[in-house]
Every structure is written in structure tokens, then in C-alpha cells.
Amino acid sequence: MRVLILGCGYVGLPLAAELARRGHVVFGAQRTHTADHALRVAGVEPHMADVTDPGSLTRLPDPFDWVVNCVSASGGGVAEYRRVYLDGTRHLLDWLAAAPPRRFVYTSSTGVYGQTDGAVVTETSAAEPGTPTGDALVATEQLLLREFSEHDFPAVILRVAGIYGPGRGYWLKRFLAGEARLEGDGGRVHNMIHRDDVIRAILAALEHGRPGEIYNAVDDAPVTQAELFGWLARTLNRPLPPSAPAAPRKRGVTSKRVSNQKLCEELGWRPHYPTFREGFTAELAALGRLVI
């Protein structure tokens, strides 16, 4: 397959490398040339393109069989979210209209779920984030679903939970730095997924995902903050973090248990790191903080 990866960062670069290793002809598009060398070493042809600049897309060597849009906003508020996710996706759809791919995978976020009561949520649960940035993500999903409904565009949407892995992991880093705080009683539920399992979920969506469908990409066991910090404290023989009020976040403060059942049952995906315990154990070992 000729595969285009848009956004060759934390997820996109190793995804492109894995696709090349499997024998696909892979093209990696990014806004700068910072990853060119790493892409070439991995057998991926680098290109400079920006989804917010329609003219740059026309310079890519289409057509493509598979396209993955895992571009992420570099920060900012709702204007940046709309520019990168909503407008960027609209530009991609316009550009691909003349030669649609066989499959288009878009990495959205479980942040579209605004539930705060700890309930189990599935792909059919209400996507009402209640924040302007979350609304921009929902609008992007709706754009892709309309394109599928009206023009049979082969879009598959992955709602990805909080990603951690090599060099990344908000709660793990905060704990190791002594900066973690237990929000209230620690009952808020977090949903996470290891980067390597995100890559495997994208591959499953490319190979087997049904166009027009949404899949949650999350590990098997959502966890409360108290459980997460309690495990870290016991594992590293350190005290629990002190309590503090919850800090505001641009995607809102939610508490829900996101289900991966559909991804597992329909696409045959299984996480290599089924809970944060396996994933954090691997990361702590890599950091020299734990012997396994």
C-alpha cells in the first residue's frame, strides 16, 4: 500500500516506521523538517506539508491507498483547535476528493466525552464535552461522518485516550518529580493507553476498520487517581501526593470509564499493556527506577 502519515510526531513517526517495516511504501508529512532524518532511517519518504495550508497538500505525491491524520495542535485555545483539526480536516477532504484513499483514519480523543459521574461510556454515549476545544473535536468528527454519509468517504475515527510511553506520561512524570497532587479524594477516573497500543489500534483501523465507524482506543482498565498514585507509591516506596483542588483543563475535568469493547471485538485489537501497571512498569524500568 501507498500510505501517507500526516503528523510524524510522537505517534506518527513510529507508526510510519512500523508500516515501512511491514513492506508498505510510506510517506511522512510534517510541518517542519525536524524528523526528516529519522523518517529516512526508518525507510519513510519525508515531505513538508501543513494541513492548515491547502497549497502545501497539493505538493504531496498522491494518490494514496491509506491516509492517517494524526496531526496535533501545538497548543493554544479553541481558535488553534478549529484551525488544525476542523479546518485542517476540511482541507484534507477537499484535496483528497479527486482521488480518495481506500481508508482514512483520524485520531480524535476520548476528550469528546464530557461525563463526570464515573459511568462506562461507549461509542454510542453522548459526545458532549462542554468545552470549546472539545466542541471543535466533535465538529471535526461530524464533518468526517457527513463526508462518509454523503460521499462514501472511507473515514474511520479513533477516539484515543491519554497517551503515555517512552518519554511521555503526565501523571507518571508529575509523581516522579514530586509535583503530583491528589485531586480531592482521588476518585476521578482516568483513561489511558500506551503509545505502542495506539499504533496497533491505528494499524487495526487501517486493515479492518469499517468506514463511517468510531472506535475507542483505550486500555482495558480505567483507573481512579487514588489507585494510580497508590500503586506508584507502593511500587517506588514513596509517600502519596498531598491533596489539592482539581486544576482547570482546556478539555474539562471529566470522570468516566471509556470502553474498548468495540475495538477489541470488531477489529481483533488487544492491548500489549492492558493496564497502566504493565505500561508504567516498563517505563519505570527504562528510566532505571525499577528492576524487573
Secondary structure by P-SEA (a helix, b strand, c coil): cbbbbccccccaaaaaaaaaaaccbbbbbcccccaaaaaaaacbbbbbbbcccaaaaaaccccccbbbcccccccccaaaaaaccaaaaaaaaaaaccccccbbbbbbcccccccccccccccccccccccaaaaaaaaaaaaaaaaaaacccbbbbbbccccccccccaaaaaaaaccccccccccbbbbbbcaaaaaaaaaaaaccccccbbbbbcccccccaaaaaaaaaaaaccccbbbbccccccccccbbbbbaaaaaaacccccccccaaaaaaaaaaaaccccc
